[in-house]
Amino acid sequence: MCMEQHFSVEQACEYGPKGAVAIRILRGMVLEHKDRGENEHDGRTWVRLRAEDLKERMPYFTREQLVFVLGKLRDRGVLRTGRWGHPFDRSLWYAFEEEARMLAE
């Protein structure tokens, strides 16, 4: 499968290229859910995501790199995490802290 991926140069300068690519992919996933009116909690649109899921979309990064990038984006206040659904489901859900700003780009 061959696909093109783009990212914001401004975000790459602020969060690094890996962070910028992850933000762009998460942005697309959030927009898909938002368009369908899915996964709305606490005024945000959430994406259920495991590092393995993101790795399918970004096969050029290792799982460890993706876990690190998601953690850094959370620490920097770009993402927030939550747990929704079944209590035994350990998957994290991600949403943008500033959803309107991140989706406007």
Secondary structure, 3 states (H helix, E strand, C coil): CCCCCCCCHHHHHHHHHHHHHHHHHHHHHHHHHHHHCCCEECCEECEEECHHHHHHHCCCCCHHHHHHHHHHHHHCCCEEEECCCCCCCCCEEEEECCHHHHHHC
